[in-house]
Amino acid sequence: MNKDSGRVQSLVSEKRVKLHVFEPTQRKIWTVVGKSNEHWIDPDCGYCSCPGFYFGKLNGKTMCYHLESAQLARTENQVETIIFSDDEFSGFLSALISNL
């Protein structure tokens, strides 16, 4: 198992792939809790806010281990879903962006 495979398995088994759902609008924000940060991801568009994704893209890589984790978590139904009120959306988004 390579280093990224171990990270992917760890993130999935520890349920660190999160889907934040805001009700009643059903807006969704995906995050993956990494070693030191929570990274915003969009698994459908293939985007992650981590530096590894950015530098990997420059070198021709298609995804980082956070995106791989989300893909595996979805396949194995291991996504942690957290329900919020729409009233919490702005504050959540501000806190997420401040960590980027």
Secondary structure, 3 states (H helix, E strand, C coil): CCHHHHHHHHHHHCCCEEEEEEECCCEEEEEEECCCCEEEEECCCCEECCHHHHHHHHCCCCCCHHHHHHHHHHHCCCCEEEEEEHHHHHHHHHHHHHCC
